Amino acid sequence: MSGTHPITVALLYPGDRAARDRSDPAESRFAALFAAFAEAGVRAEPAVWHDDFAGEVAAQLRRVDAVLVWCNPIEGGRRRDRLDAVLGEVAGQGVFVSAHPETILRLGTKDVLVQTRDLPFGSDVHRVASLAQLSAELPRRLDDGARVLKQHRGHSGIGVWRLQWADAGDAAAADNAGGARRRAVRLRHAQRGSEEQTVDWTALLERMAPYFEPEAGGHMIDQAWQPRLAEGMVRAYLVADRVGGFGHQAVNALHPGRPGEPPPAPGPRLYHGADDPRFQDLKQRLESGWIEQLRERCGVAAERLPLLWDCDFMFGEHASHEPERYVLCEINVSSVSPFPPSAIAPLVQAVLARLRRRGG
């Protein structure tokens, strides 16, 4: 960035050769953001990404001042390993990258639930390092109630499973792994369209085994089921360390259901500005301490906070005389879209402020 040319920002998102050749901001899902950058005097350009033309995109990114990235960790059978290598390279050459791949690994995987389990928004969470550990420890935790197993990283409910003893309420039937093998488990995948199944212990372990392979992260996260999930989930959209808006959605994917039947369709996510009175307590907690606690616990420097990210919170159980309890479900950093219109102007200003602080 210098005073001799306009600030240039690349908006990177996946697409095919035809989409890159067109590179039309008006046809992208970020049309409003392109317009906001233009109004601020910033030259924003599409950077359509695909592994097949990675070198071409890399050359483009070396010429810009900043790149904002929207690309899921797993999409259509592809991973973003090559993209992360390119982003790390251009960041090393002075281009500002948000979110930086190292920041994604610190904030944007399910491991964050383990790292923050003792913080005010944490919950009963365990890291499971092997299939043998899962088999040894899960039965005792299922005796206390339903659990949710989550793969290391993903999106759209892929690799997220709700488990409960099929004969819940008769926990005395299994006090060790041997007893567990004689019991059935009700199992529901959070991926849209999945149906609840009842499987035996061996089938359960076979279903979970692929998530322990190195290419899938080599481990899983085990979180206690939150019974209030039926009340929906609140997504706080963050621009660096400030709240830029909220989303609220009824989440049905993991609701207990009848075997052989899909869950009800999820309700629409409704978007709200940062000043929505229903969520001011959550906004105050995030901006007055939670974001800082999260950042420090995960080892993310203030200047490495993503310029657009979000935290999904479930409603936790609490006494009637206590304030609302929020339980962290996951953090999204790789591809936060769509997002409320209220986040657009703060995002543009955050990009400009970050570039100024970098001494451009």
C-alpha positions as CSV (number, residue, x, y, z in Angstrom):
1,M,0.0,0.0,0.0
2,S,1.4,3.4,-0.9
3,G,0.1,6.9,-1.6
4,T,0.9,6.6,-5.3
5,H,-1.9,4.3,-6.2
6,P,-5.4,3.5,-4.8
7,I,-5.8,0.8,-2.2
8,T,-6.5,-2.5,-3.9
9,V,-8.4,-5.3,-2.1
10,A,-9.0,-8.7,-3.6
11,L,-12.2,-10.7,-2.6
12,L,-11.3,-14.3,-3.0
13,Y,-14.0,-17.0,-3.3
14,P,-14.1,-20.4,-5.2
15,G,-15.3,-20.8,-8.7
16,D,-14.6,-22.3,-12.1
17,R,-12.7,-21.1,-15.1
18,A,-15.7,-19.4,-16.6
19,A,-16.4,-17.5,-13.4
20,R,-12.8,-16.3,-13.2
21,D,-12.8,-15.2,-16.9
22,R,-15.9,-13.2,-16.2
23,S,-14.8,-11.9,-12.8
24,D,-18.0,-9.9,-12.5
25,P,-18.6,-8.4,-9.1
26,A,-22.3,-7.9,-9.9
27,E,-22.8,-11.6,-10.2
28,S,-21.0,-12.6,-7.0
29,R,-22.7,-12.9,-3.6
30,F,-20.5,-10.0,-2.5
31,A,-21.9,-7.3,-4.8
32,A,-22.9,-5.1,-1.9
33,L,-19.4,-5.3,-0.4
34,F,-17.8,-4.5,-3.8
35,A,-20.0,-1.4,-4.0
36,A,-19.1,-0.3,-0.4
37,F,-15.4,-0.5,-1.2
38,A,-15.9,1.5,-4.3
39,E,-17.8,4.2,-2.4
40,A,-14.9,4.3,0.1
41,G,-12.4,4.9,-2.8
42,V,-11.0,1.4,-2.6
43,R,-10.5,-0.7,-5.8
44,A,-11.9,-4.1,-5.0
45,E,-11.5,-6.9,-7.5
46,P,-12.7,-10.5,-7.7
47,A,-10.1,-13.2,-7.2
48,V,-12.0,-16.4,-8.2
49,W,-10.0,-19.4,-6.9
50,H,-9.6,-23.0,-8.1
51,D,-6.6,-25.3,-7.6
52,D,-6.5,-25.7,-11.4
53,F,-5.4,-22.1,-11.8
54,A,-3.7,-21.5,-8.5
55,G,-0.6,-19.9,-10.0
56,E,-2.7,-17.3,-11.8
57,V,-4.5,-16.3,-8.7
58,A,-1.3,-16.2,-6.7
59,A,0.2,-13.7,-9.2
60,Q,-3.0,-11.6,-8.8
61,L,-2.7,-11.6,-5.0
62,R,0.9,-10.4,-5.1
63,R,-0.3,-7.2,-6.7
64,V,-2.9,-6.2,-4.1
65,D,-2.7,-4.6,-0.7
66,A,-5.1,-7.0,1.0
67,V,-7.1,-10.1,0.3
68,L,-10.3,-11.1,2.1
69,V,-11.0,-14.8,1.8
70,W,-14.2,-16.9,1.6
71,C,-13.4,-20.6,1.0
72,N,-14.6,-23.6,3.0
73,P,-12.0,-26.1,4.4
74,I,-13.7,-28.9,2.6
75,E,-15.8,-28.2,-0.5
76,G,-16.8,-30.6,-3.3
77,G,-14.2,-33.1,-2.3
78,R,-11.4,-30.5,-2.3
79,R,-9.4,-29.2,0.6
80,R,-7.9,-25.7,0.8
81,D,-4.3,-26.9,1.4
82,R,-3.0,-25.3,-1.8
83,L,-4.9,-22.1,-1.2
84,D,-3.5,-21.8,2.4
85,A,0.0,-22.2,1.0
86,V,-0.5,-19.4,-1.5
87,L,-2.1,-17.2,1.2
88,G,0.9,-17.8,3.5
89,E,3.3,-16.9,0.7
90,V,1.7,-13.6,-0.2
91,A,1.3,-12.7,3.5
92,G,5.0,-13.2,3.9
93,Q,5.5,-10.7,1.0
94,G,3.5,-8.0,2.8
95,V,-0.1,-8.5,1.6
96,F,-2.6,-8.4,4.4
97,V,-4.6,-11.6,4.5
98,S,-7.9,-12.2,6.4
99,A,-8.3,-14.7,7.6
100,H,-4.7,-15.8,7.7
101,P,-4.4,-19.6,7.5
102,E,-2.7,-19.7,10.9
103,T,-5.5,-17.8,12.5
104,I,-8.0,-20.2,11.0
105,L,-6.2,-23.2,12.6
106,R,-6.3,-21.4,16.0
107,L,-9.9,-20.3,15.9
108,G,-11.7,-22.1,13.1
109,T,-11.5,-25.7,14.1
110,K,-13.6,-27.6,16.7
111,D,-10.4,-27.8,18.9
112,V,-11.4,-24.3,20.1
113,L,-14.2,-25.9,22.1
114,V,-11.6,-27.8,24.2
115,Q,-9.3,-24.8,24.6
116,T,-12.2,-22.6,25.9
117,R,-14.2,-25.2,27.9
118,D,-13.4,-23.4,31.2
119,L,-14.3,-19.9,30.0
120,P,-17.7,-18.4,30.6
121,F,-19.1,-19.7,27.3
122,G,-17.5,-23.1,27.6
123,S,-19.2,-26.5,28.2
124,D,-18.4,-30.1,29.0
125,V,-16.1,-30.9,26.1
126,H,-13.4,-33.6,25.5
127,R,-10.7,-34.2,22.8
128,V,-10.8,-37.8,21.6
129,A,-7.5,-38.7,20.1
130,S,-8.2,-42.3,18.9
131,L,-11.0,-44.7,18.2
132,A,-9.8,-46.8,21.1
133,Q,-10.1,-43.8,23.4
134,L,-13.6,-43.2,22.1
135,S,-14.6,-46.8,22.8
136,A,-13.2,-46.6,26.3
137,E,-14.6,-43.2,27.4
138,L,-17.8,-42.6,25.5
139,P,-20.0,-45.2,27.2
140,R,-19.6,-43.5,30.6
141,R,-20.4,-40.1,29.2
142,L,-23.4,-41.4,27.4
143,D,-24.7,-42.7,30.7
144,D,-25.0,-39.1,31.8
145,G,-26.9,-38.1,28.6
146,A,-26.7,-37.5,24.9
147,R,-23.4,-36.3,23.4
148,V,-22.4,-34.7,20.1
149,L,-19.3,-35.9,18.3
150,K,-17.6,-33.4,15.9
151,Q,-14.9,-33.9,13.3
152,H,-11.9,-31.6,13.5
153,R,-13.1,-29.1,10.9
154,G,-15.8,-28.9,8.3
155,H,-19.0,-27.0,7.5
156,S,-22.8,-27.5,7.0
157,G,-23.1,-30.1,9.7
158,I,-20.7,-32.5,7.9
159,G,-19.1,-34.8,10.5
160,V,-21.3,-33.7,13.4
161,W,-23.2,-36.5,15.1
162,R,-25.7,-36.7,18.0
163,L,-25.5,-39.9,20.0
164,Q,-27.7,-41.3,22.7
165,W,-28.3,-44.8,24.2
166,A,-31.3,-46.3,22.4
167,D,-32.4,-47.5,25.9
168,A,-31.6,-44.2,27.6
169,G,-32.7,-44.4,31.2
170,D,-31.3,-47.9,31.7
171,A,-27.7,-46.8,32.1
172,A,-27.0,-49.7,34.5
173,A,-27.0,-52.0,31.5
174,A,-23.4,-50.9,30.7
175,D,-20.8,-49.8,33.1
176,N,-17.8,-50.5,30.8
177,A,-16.9,-50.9,27.1
178,G,-17.9,-54.6,27.1
179,G,-21.4,-53.7,28.3
180,A,-21.5,-50.9,25.7
181,R,-21.0,-53.5,22.9
182,R,-24.3,-55.1,23.9
183,R,-26.2,-51.9,23.6
184,A,-27.6,-49.9,20.7
185,V,-27.0,-46.2,20.0
186,R,-29.4,-43.7,18.4
187,L,-27.3,-41.8,15.9
188,R,-28.2,-38.7,13.9
189,H,-25.9,-36.9,11.4
190,A,-26.3,-33.1,11.3
191,Q,-25.8,-32.9,7.5
192,R,-29.1,-31.8,5.9
193,G,-31.3,-34.7,4.8
194,S,-29.8,-37.3,7.2
195,E,-32.1,-39.7,9.0
196,E,-31.8,-41.0,12.5
197,Q,-30.5,-44.5,12.8
198,T,-30.1,-47.1,15.6
199,V,-26.8,-48.9,15.4
200,D,-24.9,-51.3,17.6
201,W,-21.5,-50.4,19.2
202,T,-19.4,-52.0,16.5
203,A,-21.3,-50.2,13.7
204,L,-20.9,-46.9,15.6
205,L,-17.1,-47.3,15.8
206,E,-17.0,-48.2,12.1
207,R,-18.9,-45.0,11.3
208,M,-16.6,-42.8,13.4
209,A,-13.3,-44.5,12.3
210,P,-12.7,-42.3,9.2
211,Y,-12.6,-39.1,11.3
212,F,-9.5,-40.5,13.1
213,E,-7.5,-40.8,9.9
214,P,-4.7,-38.2,9.6
215,E,-6.3,-36.5,6.5
216,A,-9.5,-35.9,8.6
217,G,-7.6,-34.3,11.5
218,G,-6.8,-37.5,13.4
219,H,-9.2,-36.8,16.3
220,M,-12.8,-35.8,17.2
221,I,-14.4,-33.4,19.7
222,D,-17.0,-34.7,22.2
223,Q,-19.4,-32.1,23.5
224,A,-22.4,-32.5,25.8
225,W,-25.8,-32.2,24.1
226,Q,-27.5,-28.9,24.9
227,P,-31.2,-29.6,25.4
228,R,-32.2,-26.0,24.6
229,L,-31.1,-26.3,21.0
230,A,-34.7,-26.3,20.0
231,E,-34.9,-22.6,20.9
232,G,-32.4,-21.9,18.1
233,M,-28.9,-20.7,17.8
234,V,-27.5,-17.1,17.9
235,R,-24.7,-16.3,15.5
236,A,-22.6,-13.2,16.5
237,Y,-20.9,-11.7,13.4
238,L,-17.7,-10.0,14.4
239,V,-15.5,-7.4,12.6
240,A,-12.2,-7.9,14.4
241,D,-13.1,-7.4,18.0
242,R,-16.4,-5.6,17.5
243,V,-19.9,-7.1,16.9
244,G,-21.2,-6.3,13.4
245,G,-24.6,-8.0,13.6
246,F,-26.4,-11.1,14.6
247,G,-28.2,-14.1,13.0
248,H,-30.8,-16.2,14.7
249,Q,-32.0,-19.6,13.4
250,A,-34.0,-22.5,14.5
251,V,-31.7,-25.5,14.3
252,N,-33.4,-28.9,13.8
253,A,-30.7,-31.0,12.3
254,L,-29.8,-32.9,15.6
255,H,-33.2,-32.9,17.2
256,P,-34.1,-36.4,18.4
257,G,-36.6,-37.9,16.0
258,R,-38.2,-41.1,14.9
259,P,-36.0,-43.7,13.4
260,G,-36.1,-43.7,9.6
261,E,-37.5,-40.1,9.4
262,P,-35.5,-37.0,8.5
263,P,-35.5,-34.1,11.0
264,P,-37.7,-31.1,10.3
265,A,-36.3,-28.5,7.9
266,P,-34.3,-25.8,9.6
267,G,-35.9,-22.4,9.9
268,P,-34.5,-19.5,8.0
269,R,-31.6,-17.5,9.6
270,L,-32.9,-14.0,10.3
271,Y,-30.3,-11.3,10.3
272,H,-30.2,-8.4,12.7
273,G,-28.1,-5.3,13.3
274,A,-25.6,-5.1,16.2
275,D,-28.1,-2.9,18.0
276,D,-30.8,-5.5,18.2
277,P,-32.1,-5.2,21.8
278,R,-32.6,-9.0,22.2
279,F,-28.9,-9.6,22.0
280,Q,-27.3,-6.7,23.8
281,D,-26.3,-8.8,26.7
282,L,-24.4,-11.1,24.4
283,K,-22.8,-8.1,22.6
284,Q,-21.7,-6.6,25.9
285,R,-20.1,-9.9,27.0
286,L,-18.3,-10.4,23.8
287,E,-16.9,-6.8,23.5
288,S,-16.1,-6.4,27.2
289,G,-14.1,-9.6,27.7
290,W,-15.1,-12.7,25.9
291,I,-13.3,-11.9,22.6
292,E,-10.2,-10.9,24.5
293,Q,-10.3,-14.1,26.6
294,L,-10.8,-16.2,23.4
295,R,-8.0,-14.4,21.6
296,E,-5.6,-14.9,24.4
297,R,-6.5,-18.5,25.1
298,C,-6.1,-19.4,21.4
299,G,-2.8,-17.5,21.0
300,V,-4.1,-15.1,18.4
301,A,-2.5,-11.6,18.3
302,A,-4.8,-8.7,18.1
303,E,-3.5,-7.8,14.6
304,R,-4.3,-11.3,13.5
305,L,-7.9,-11.3,14.4
306,P,-10.1,-11.9,11.3
307,L,-11.8,-8.9,9.9
308,L,-15.0,-11.0,9.4
309,W,-15.8,-14.0,11.5
310,D,-18.6,-15.4,13.6
311,C,-19.3,-17.3,16.8
312,D,-22.3,-19.7,17.1
313,F,-23.9,-19.8,20.5
314,M,-26.5,-22.3,21.8
315,F,-28.7,-21.4,24.8
316,G,-27.4,-23.2,27.9
317,E,-29.3,-24.4,30.9
318,H,-29.3,-22.0,33.9
319,A,-31.4,-21.3,37.0
320,S,-34.4,-18.9,36.5
321,H,-32.8,-16.2,38.6
322,E,-29.5,-16.3,36.7
323,P,-28.7,-14.4,33.5
324,E,-29.0,-16.1,30.1
325,R,-26.3,-18.6,29.5
326,Y,-24.6,-18.9,26.1
327,V,-22.6,-22.0,25.1
328,L,-20.1,-21.9,22.2
329,C,-21.0,-24.3,19.5
330,E,-18.3,-23.4,16.9
331,I,-16.4,-20.5,15.3
332,N,-16.6,-19.9,11.6
333,V,-13.6,-18.1,10.0
334,S,-12.9,-19.7,6.6
335,S,-16.1,-18.6,4.8
336,V,-18.5,-16.3,6.6
337,S,-21.2,-15.7,4.2
338,P,-23.9,-14.5,4.0
339,F,-23.6,-11.9,6.7
340,P,-26.0,-9.1,7.8
341,P,-25.8,-5.8,5.9
342,S,-24.9,-4.1,9.1
343,A,-21.4,-5.7,8.9
344,I,-20.5,-4.2,5.5
345,A,-19.6,-0.6,6.5
346,P,-17.6,-1.7,9.6
347,L,-15.8,-4.3,7.5
348,V,-14.7,-1.7,4.9
349,Q,-13.5,0.6,7.7
350,A,-11.7,-2.2,9.4
351,V,-9.8,-3.0,6.3
352,L,-8.7,0.6,5.9
353,A,-7.7,0.9,9.5
354,R,-5.7,-2.3,9.5
355,L,-3.8,-1.2,6.4
356,R,-3.0,2.2,7.9
357,R,-1.7,0.5,11.1
358,R,0.6,-1.6,8.9
359,G,2.4,1.5,7.8
360,G,1.2,1.7,4.2
